[in-house]
């Protein structure tokens, strides 16, 4: 039985293990010691967002990270799905679709009027999932700069 629930501090070790795999797949440098306080802060600060833990029969099998922002174009509060992950042996079983739906509902319940995400151009399965869920490419290029 699939379920999605907000993460707690007790989930941090399992989340860090899954995040290590997510970041390896995405070719993002990952240091569990550096990420741990960030994960704890997000779990303990629902006003900035949260992490949903996906479980099947109580066992964690994935997660979603959703953070809140504000944008006039999108009606005020919006949200960013910064990570959606399902463990390898649970992929292609509909878990990602259920997790994405849970993340959308969680963002909406948190007052968000839009949910944004990033996906690698070469990640065809993820792009297909997001396309089926109604996500559209915006006519803007996302650019980032580290501050400090």
Kinemage of the C-alpha trace (Angstrom):
@kinemage 1
@onewidth
@group {chain A} dominant
@subgroup {mainchain}
@vectorlist {calphas} color= white
{ca unk a 1} P 0.000 0.000 0.000
{ca unk a 2} L 1.540 3.315 -1.148
{ca unk a 3} L 1.526 6.292 1.202
{ca unk a 4} L 3.165 9.718 1.215
{ca unk a 5} L 3.755 11.595 4.461
{ca unk a 6} L 5.780 14.572 5.641
{ca unk a 7} L 9.281 13.573 6.739
{ca unk a 8} L 10.334 13.773 10.367
{ca unk a 9} L 13.773 14.037 11.949
{ca unk a 10} L 13.722 10.246 12.336
{ca unk a 11} L 13.621 9.932 8.519
{ca unk a 12} L 16.831 11.906 7.943
{ca unk a 13} L 19.243 8.908 7.813
{ca unk a 14} L 17.071 7.055 5.264
{ca unk a 15} L 16.592 10.254 3.270
{ca unk a 16} L 20.339 10.887 3.128
{ca unk a 17} L 20.905 7.376 1.786
{ca unk a 18} L 18.331 7.899 -0.961
{ca unk a 19} L 19.656 11.406 -1.656
{ca unk a 20} L 23.131 10.014 -2.191
{ca unk a 21} L 21.773 7.822 -4.994
{ca unk a 22} L 19.628 10.648 -6.434
{ca unk a 23} L 22.599 13.004 -6.578
{ca unk a 24} L 24.846 10.350 -8.134
{ca unk a 25} L 22.245 9.799 -10.869
{ca unk a 26} L 21.992 13.565 -11.422
{ca unk a 27} L 25.804 14.011 -11.373
{ca unk a 28} L 25.551 16.414 -8.416
{ca unk a 29} L 28.295 16.462 -5.789
{ca unk a 30} L 26.913 15.037 -2.544
{ca unk a 31} L 28.321 15.076 0.964
{ca unk a 32} L 25.954 13.539 3.530
{ca unk a 33} L 27.600 15.463 6.369
{ca unk a 34} L 27.002 18.772 4.574
{ca unk a 35} L 23.465 17.849 3.463
{ca unk a 36} L 22.256 16.543 6.844
{ca unk a 37} L 21.733 19.971 8.497
{ca unk a 38} L 19.996 21.238 5.339
{ca unk a 39} L 17.649 18.257 5.339
{ca unk a 40} L 16.912 18.684 9.065
{ca unk a 41} L 16.210 22.404 8.581
{ca unk a 42} L 13.745 21.693 5.775
{ca unk a 43} L 12.017 18.963 7.790
{ca unk a 44} L 11.689 21.317 10.767
{ca unk a 45} L 10.612 24.431 8.792
{ca unk a 46} L 7.286 23.860 7.021
{ca unk a 47} L 7.045 27.549 6.088
{ca unk a 48} L 9.943 27.057 3.617
{ca unk a 49} L 8.786 23.691 2.283
{ca unk a 50} L 9.159 20.070 3.175
{ca unk a 51} L 10.089 16.569 2.230
{ca unk a 52} L 7.512 13.884 1.562
{ca unk a 53} L 8.541 10.306 2.245
{ca unk a 54} L 6.985 7.667 -0.008
{ca unk a 55} L 6.364 4.310 1.592
{ca unk a 56} L 4.986 0.957 0.557
{ca unk a 57} L 3.756 -1.127 3.463
{ca unk a 58} L 5.574 1.290 5.789
{ca unk a 59} L 9.013 0.912 4.170
{ca unk a 60} L 10.550 4.101 2.679
{ca unk a 61} L 10.947 3.742 -1.086
{ca unk a 62} L 11.277 7.344 -2.246
{ca unk a 63} L 10.815 11.000 -1.503
{ca unk a 64} L 9.995 14.424 -2.908
{ca unk a 65} L 11.472 17.779 -1.897
{ca unk a 66} L 9.161 20.786 -2.283
{ca unk a 67} L 10.187 24.349 -1.410
{ca unk a 68} L 8.060 27.493 -1.399
{ca unk a 69} L 8.657 30.782 -3.151
{ca unk a 70} L 6.655 33.777 -4.338
{ca unk a 71} L 5.977 34.922 -7.894
{ca unk a 72} L 3.568 37.600 -9.094
{ca unk a 73} L 3.069 35.884 -12.456
{ca unk a 74} L 1.884 32.680 -10.800
{ca unk a 75} L -0.515 34.269 -8.330
{ca unk a 76} L 1.717 34.682 -5.282
{ca unk a 77} L 2.969 31.642 -3.452
{ca unk a 78} L 4.439 29.015 -5.726
{ca unk a 79} L 6.484 25.896 -5.126
{ca unk a 80} L 9.477 24.144 -6.621
{ca unk a 81} L 9.788 20.378 -6.802
{ca unk a 82} L 13.550 20.163 -6.392
{ca unk a 83} L 13.829 16.374 -6.102
{ca unk a 84} L 11.626 13.393 -6.893
{ca unk a 85} L 13.220 10.020 -6.244
{ca unk a 86} L 12.121 6.388 -6.215
{ca unk a 87} L 14.528 3.575 -5.276
{ca unk a 88} L 15.758 1.569 -8.259
{ca unk a 89} L 13.825 -1.665 -7.756
{ca unk a 90} L 10.553 0.274 -7.337
{ca unk a 91} L 10.790 2.298 -10.549
{ca unk a 92} L 8.389 1.739 -13.457
{ca unk a 93} L 5.657 0.597 -11.029
{ca unk a 94} L 3.642 3.829 -10.816
{ca unk a 95} L 5.334 5.032 -7.614
{ca unk a 96} L 6.741 8.144 -9.312
{ca unk a 97} L 3.276 9.049 -10.612
{ca unk a 98} L 1.740 8.611 -7.153
{ca unk a 99} L 4.595 10.513 -5.520
{ca unk a 100} L 4.283 13.360 -8.011
{ca unk a 101} L 0.538 13.577 -7.347
{ca unk a 102} L 1.224 13.648 -3.597
{ca unk a 103} L 3.799 16.429 -4.043
{ca unk a 104} L 1.347 18.465 -6.122
{ca unk a 105} L -1.379 18.048 -3.499
{ca unk a 106} L 1.029 18.922 -0.684
{ca unk a 107} L 2.132 22.099 -2.493
{ca unk a 108} L -1.482 23.076 -3.246
{ca unk a 109} L -2.494 22.441 0.368
{ca unk a 110} L 0.434 24.648 1.393
{ca unk a 111} L -1.033 27.531 -0.600
{ca unk a 112} L 0.997 27.221 -3.802
{ca unk a 113} L -0.677 28.279 -7.037
{ca unk a 114} L 1.969 26.714 -9.297
{ca unk a 115} L 4.543 23.940 -9.039
{ca unk a 116} L 7.793 24.233 -10.982
{ca unk a 117} L 10.527 21.640 -11.513
{ca unk a 118} L 13.794 21.015 -13.307
{ca unk a 119} L 14.509 17.877 -15.287
{ca unk a 120} L 17.591 16.846 -17.226
{ca unk a 121} L 17.125 16.993 -20.987
{ca unk a 122} L 18.393 13.410 -21.291
{ca unk a 123} L 16.098 11.934 -18.599
{ca unk a 124} L 13.392 10.597 -20.914
{ca unk a 125} L 11.467 8.585 -18.265
{ca unk a 126} L 11.188 11.596 -15.945
{ca unk a 127} L 10.241 13.929 -18.788
{ca unk a 128} L 7.515 11.499 -19.868
{ca unk a 129} L 6.194 11.333 -16.290
{ca unk a 130} L 6.050 15.119 -16.035
{ca unk a 131} L 4.485 15.485 -19.489
{ca unk a 132} L 1.744 12.991 -18.578
{ca unk a 133} L 1.113 14.947 -15.354
{ca unk a 134} L 0.521 18.154 -17.335
{ca unk a 135} L 3.821 19.992 -16.783
{ca unk a 136} L 4.776 22.282 -19.652
{ca unk a 137} L 8.044 23.870 -20.703
{ca unk a 138} L 8.044 27.606 -20.015
{ca unk a 139} L 9.396 30.036 -22.609
{ca unk a 140} L 12.283 30.941 -20.303
{ca unk a 141} L 15.662 29.456 -19.588
{ca unk a 142} L 16.457 28.732 -15.925
{ca unk a 143} L 19.717 30.358 -14.909
{ca unk a 144} L 21.368 30.143 -11.484
{ca unk a 145} L 24.140 31.834 -9.568
{ca unk a 146} L 25.536 30.812 -6.204
{ca unk a 147} L 25.412 33.746 -3.780
{ca unk a 148} L 28.363 33.704 -1.415
